[in-house]
Amino acid sequence: MSDEGLSPAELRARELLQGMAGSPPEPGTALVPRVVRAARWQRVVRGAVQAATGVLGAMGDGLSMLIGRRK
């Protein structure tokens, strides 16, 4: 790609990015264990949140029935 028609900002960005293109980051060895650990605790939290929203939804439905509003 030629530099013709590029703004000064685009030229500067290209210059800065060329320095990083030669050395891409290596993935860390801790990535997979961190993802698995996050997935495990999120699974536990998801169950608790679903239970709480079910209870709160039922309470809301009961309250709306008591005051006479219907869906």
C-alpha positions, 0 to 999 in steps of 0.5 A: 500500500502506498503512502499517497493520499494518507493524512499525516495522522494515518502516516504517523499511525502506520509508522507506530504500528510497523514497530509492533508488527515485527514482534507479536505478543506470545500467549501466556501459559496461564491463559487456559487455566484462567479461562477455565477457572472463570468459567467454573465460578461463573457456572456456580454464580449463574445458578444462584442468579437464576434461582434469585430471579425466579423467586423475585419474579414469582414475588412480583407476579404475586404482588401484581395479582394482589393489587389487581394488575394482570399481564 
